[in-house]
Amino acid sequence: MTTSIPATLIPGDGIGPEIVDATLAALDALKAPFVWDTQIAGLGGVKASGDPLPKATLDSIRSTRLALKGPLETPSGGGYRSSNVRLREEFQLYANLRPARTIIPGGRYDNIDLTVVRENLEGLYIGHEHYVPIDGDPHAVAMATGVNTRKGSRRLLEYAFDTAVATGRKKVTLVHKANIMKALTGLFLETGLDLYEEKYKGQFELDTVIIDACAMKLVLNPWQFDMLVTTNLFGDILSDLVAGLVGGLGMAPGANIGTDAAIFEAVHGSAPDIAGKGIANPIALLLAAALMLDHVKRPELATRLRTAIDQTLNLDNVRTGDLGGSAGTAAFTKALVARINGG
């Protein structure tokens, strides 16, 4: 008898509920062991309780230590702070895992299989910012402080190196800007090089590259990379760039891993302009659910889900509009569930 696994479910904003419904249908077909506690966050939390991250949601994740999350709306500029960043801080989700794999062949880039591992809590994302008023202009000067620590860098690097070994990655590349930001990113680079010599030498090849050169090389020849490991801001940018190599954010799952909790998500936005139209692509969240199944030691279910996605897209040729097809969310979900059920 399969042991049930409690997990928090956050449908999210915009298209979130639609892609969550699609993902739940697939997980139900797989007979995945999750027992869901549904909670709200983001704009939904603000509307319901005045808080984008209500106490009940936080309490649920503290209890289950596991969550699947749809996209949450965060206003640009003013308004409330990102719920995603707050969740990472609240549960010390120090590692962000962003795999990118070609699912639909024949695009500009083919046979892509890359993983980006991003430090999630430090760097400029700590949010230590302020303005300096001058001559009556309250926003005359904007200042931000970035902080990287040896402990935080090592924790992330150990996770990345362990993941590389466990998943058979042959090459790990540390991405930095230590030629200019010698202290802030130099510490990360130094820690990674030392850790490799200390514990991991010979288990994979270790390389280093400067962030701007890395971005260029990813466009010219992404196949030279296997796993990229980097600091917070660089990781945020590179993970989206890498997603572009495989079709965009609609194909990009994310996992946020901490010592006491793990949250899996579709990394794209809430797309309020298409919410309720039934045309959203649920693949990013479906792939995040596959990462979640890997995390809870059900790799056989994760493999079945990924295989069914591949078959639905490439054998049945059922695709949503953003992938050049004509299927809506419901039609894609129906085809996917049929594949899972052996149809």
N, C-alpha and C positions, 0 to 999 in steps of 0.2 A: 504493500500500500504506500502511495506517494505521500510524503509529509508535506502539508501545506506551508506556504511561506507568506507571512503577513507583509504587505507592502503598501506604501502611500501612493495614491494616484492623484495627480494634479492636472485636470483637463486643460487649463490655461485659457488664454484669450483668443479672440479672432477665430482662426481655423482650428485652434487647439482641440475643442470638443469633437470636431469631425474626424481628425486624424487619430485621436485617442479611441474613438469608437471603432475605427478600422483596425487599429492595433489590438484592441480587446477581442475583436472577432477572430483575428488570427491566433491570438494566444489561447482563446477558448477552443479553437479547432485543434490546437496542439495539445490541449489538456495541460497547459502550463500550471504549475502548482501555486500561483499567486492568489492570495486572498486580499482584496483591495479595500483600503480605507480612503474614500474620495474626499479631497479637500480643495480649497480655493487659494489662489494667490494672484499677484499682479493686479491688473485693472479690475478683475472680478472681486478680489479681496478689498480693494478700495471702495467699490460700489456697495459691497455687502457690509463691511465693518469699518471702513475708513483706514484700513491698513493693507498695504500690498502683500504683507506676509503675516497673516493672522496667527495668534497664539495657538489656535487649534491645529493649524497646519504644521507649525514647528513641533508641537507636542506629538503629533502623529509620526513625524519623521524620527523624532527621538525614540519613539517606541518601536517602530518597525526597522529603523536603520537602513531603509531601502525605499527608493521612490522612482516613479516614472512620471515625467513631467512634459506637458505640452508647452508651446511657446508662451511667454509672458510679455505683455506690452510694457515698455519703459519709455516715458516721454524723453525726447531730446532736449538738452538745455535744462530748463526748470522742471518742476514737478518732483515726484518721488524718486528715490534712489533705486537703482536696478535691484529687483528681487533676486535675480540670478547671483549677483555679487554678494548680496546679503546671505543667501543660502550657503554659498561657499564659505563665507566667514563664520557663520553660525555653527556649521558642522565641520569646520576645518577640512574642507574638501580640497586638499592641496594639489592633487593631480588631475589634469584634464586630458582625457584620452580621445583623440579624434582620428579614427581610421578613415582612409579614402581608398576605395577599390572600384575599378571599372566594372560596372554591371552590364551596361549596354555597349557592346563593341562597335567599332567603326567611327568613333568620334575623332576630333582633332588629336586627342591623346588617347592611346589605347594601352591595355594591359598595365594600368596603374595599380599599384598595391603599396601604399605608403601609410605610415602612422606618424602623427604628430603628438608628442607628449609635451604638455605645457604646464609650467608652474602656475598655480591658480590663486595664490594668496598674497604674493609679495610684489615687488617692482613698483611701478607707478599706479597700480590698481589699488594700493592701500588708501588712496583718496585723500592724502594729506595735501590739500590745496588751499590757497587763499589769494585774495586780491590786495594790491597796495594802491591806495588812492593817491593821486597827484593832481594838484591844481583843480580841484573840484570834480575830477573824474573818478568815481568810486572803483572803476574797473581799469584803471590806467595800466596796471601791471598785474599779470596773472603768474602765479608761481606754484609749482608742484614738486613734491619730494618723492623720490623713489627709494625703496628700501629692499635690499636683498640680504639674507642672512646665510651664514654657513650651514646652520641647522636646517633651514628651510630648503636650501639648494640640495643638500645631501639627501634629505628625505625624498624629494622629487626625483633626483637622479637614481637613487636606489630603486624606486618603483619602476622607473623607465628601464633601467638595466635588467632588473628581474623580469620585466615583461618581455624584453627583447630575447632573453634566454628561453623563457617559457613558450614563446610563440615562434621561435626559430628564426628571428631576424639575424641577418648576417652582418649588417653594418649599422652603426649608430653614429649620427652626426650631431655634435653640439653646436648650436647656432648662437652667436653672440655679437657684441659690438665692443669688444675689449680693446680695440685699437683707439677708440675715442672715449667710451664710458669705461675707463680702465678699472675703476673701483666697483661700480654697480654691476656690470656684467662680467668684469674680470674675475670677481669672486665666484660667480657661477661656473665660469670656464675652468678656473683653477681647481675648484672642488670636484668637477667632473673628471678632469684629467687625473687627479690624485686618487679618486675612488676607483677608477678603472685599473690603475696600477696596483692598487691595494687588494681588490676583490674579484675583478672580472676579466683581467687580461687573458687573451687567448680564447675567450668564449664568443667573442664577436670582434669585428674590426671597429675601431673608434676613429672618427674623423672630426675635424672642426671646420667651421666656415663662418665668415662674417655675414650678418643678416642681409645686407643689401646684395651681396654677391649670391647668397642663397636664393633670394627672390628671382634674380636673373636666371640662375641655373635651373630653377624649377620650371621656368617657362621654356628654356632652350632644351633641356634634357632632364626631365624629372626622374628617369629610370636610373640615374646615378645614385639616387637616395633610396633608403630603406626605412629608417626611422629617424625623425628629427626631434631633438629634445632641446627645449629653450625656455627662456624666461616669459613672464606673463604677457607683456605687450607684444613682443615678437611672436609669441605663440598664437595670440588672438588673430594677428594678421595672417600668418603663414597657414593656419588651419583653414581659413576661408579661401586662401589662394589654392591650396591643395584640393579643397572641395570643388573648385572651379575646373580642375583637371578631369573630374569624373562626372560632370554634369550640373554642378551647382549645389547650393545648400539643401536643396530638396533630396539630395542623395547622401547627406552628411549626418551621421549620428554622433552623439557625444556622451562621454561618461565622466562624471566628477567623482573622484575616489578619495575618501578620507579614512582615517583610522577607525572611526565609529559609525560611518554612514557612507552610502553611495547613492548618487542621484543620476539617472539616465534621462537623456533629453533629445528632442529635435533641436538643432542649434539655429534653425532659421527663425525668422520673425513671425509675428502673429498674423500678418497679411490681412488686416481688417477689410481691405478693398474687395477680397473675394470670399470673405466669411459668409457662410450660409448659402453659397451658390452650388455647393456639391462638386466642386472641381479641384479641390486641394489634393496634392500629392502626399500620401502618408508614408512614403518609403523611409524618410529620415527617422521617423519615430519607430517604425517597424524594425529598422536596423539597430536603433537604440535598445529596443526590447530584446533583440538578439544578444547584444552586449550584456544586458541584464541577466539573461539566461546563462551566459558564460560565467558571469560573476557568481551566480548561486550554484555553480557546479552542475549545470544541466546542458553541457555542450552539444549533446545529441539533439536536443530541441532547438538550440540555436542554429545548428547546421541545417535541420529540416526547414526552419523559417527562411534562412538565407537562400537555400536551394529553391524553395517555392517562389520566392521573389524573383530569382533569376529566370525560372521557367515561365512565370506569368508574363514577364517583360519580353523574353526572347523566343520562347516557343509558342506561347499563345498570342504574343504581340498585343497584349492589353496594356496600354500606357495612358497616363493622364496627359492633358494638353501641353504641359511644360516639357514633356518628353517627346513631343511630336505625335501623340496619339489623340484619340477622341473620347476616351473613357472618363467618366466622372469618378469620384471617390468611391461611391457605392459599387459601381461596376468593377472597378479594379479590385475592391475588397472581395466581392463575390468570386471573381476568378482566382484570387489568391487562396481563399479558403478552399475552393475546389481542388486546387493543387495540393494543399496541405492534406486534404482528405483522400488524396490519391486519384483525383478525377482527371 
